[in-house]
Amino acid sequence: MSEQLWGLMVETDAVRRMANELRASDLAGTTMPERAREFRLRRAALAQRHLALHPTDADGIAEAQQSAVLILGHDAVHASHRGLVPAWAPQWLRQGAAAGYVRQEAAAAGIDC
């Protein structure tokens, strides 16, 4: 198994655990926007990594687009971007530009993308 694939599997497991934790905290009413942001960003970065390995996977393309739009929307609402260009900047409104936002935010957070 390649190191890239192993890293993808490890991060997939971590993102799944975060999803379960967020469901539980949502039910308890204790979810904080920062934790939801971390999950959305890691999910989007993971989808971008998957897409880099499997660029023709239709489900992967859809997941990458959807997760990128979710983190972009979260950051626009909460003004929680960490990169240089904020989520509400016009450049992110172009078709497919949300992937660039994910790369910017992942780099700012030190997350592989």
N, C-alpha and C positions, 0 to 999 in steps of 0.2 A: 504494500500500500504506500502510495506517495505521501510525502510530508504535507503537501497541499491538501490532499484529501483527508488525511488524519486531522489536520487543523480545522477543516470544515466540519468534520463530524463532532469534534470537541466543542466548537462554538455552537453548533446546532443544538447539542445537548444543553449547553448553558442557557441558550435563548429559550428553549422549551421549559426549563426549570423556572426562569424568570416569568414566563407566561403563566405558569401554574401559581406562582407566588402572587402575581398581580390579580389573578382571578380571586384568590382567597382574600387579598386586601380590599378588592372592590366590594366583595360581599360584606366585609367587616366595616366598610366605609373609611378605610385608613390609607388609601392610595394617594401618594404625593405626586404632583406633576413631574418632579425631578426623576422619580423612579420610573414613571410611565415614559418619560423622554428617553432614559437610558435603554429601556426595552425596545422602544421604537427605533432608536438609532442602531442598536446592535442587530436588530432584525433586518433593517434596511442594508446595513453593511454586509451582513451575512448573505443576503440575497444578491448583492453586487458581486461578492466573491464567487457564489455559485454560478452566476451568469458568466463570469470570466472563464470558468472551466467548461461550461456547457452553453455557449452563446446561441444555440438554435433551439433550446428547450422552451417550448411555448409556455408551459406552466411557470418556469423560472423567470421568463421575461415578464409575465403578468405579475408575479410576486414581487419582483424587483421594482416595477413601476408603482404598484399599490403601496408597498412599504415606504418607498421614497416620498410619495405624496403624503402619506400619514405623518412622517417626521417633519416634513416641510410645513404641513398644516398645524401640527402641534407647536412648532417653534414660532410660527406666525401669530398664533393665538396667545402664547405665553411669553413671547419675546425672549426665548431661551436659547438663541443661537450662540455658538462659541466661536465660530469662524469669523472671517473678516466681513463677509457679505451677509446681511441679515435676511431672514426668511421672507420678508415682505418686499425685497428688492425686485424690480421688474424683470431682471434677467432670469429669474427662476420660473417665470410664467410661460416661457416658451415650451413647446412640446418636447418632452424628454429631458428638460433641464434639471428636473428634480434629482436625477442620478448624480449630477455635478454637485448639488447641494449635499447629498449624502457623503460624497467623497470629501468635501470641504469639512463637514462636521465630524466625520470619522477621523480625519487627520488631526483636527483640533483636539479630539478626545484620546488620541493615541490608539485608535482601533483599526485593525487591519481591514482594508476594503478592497 
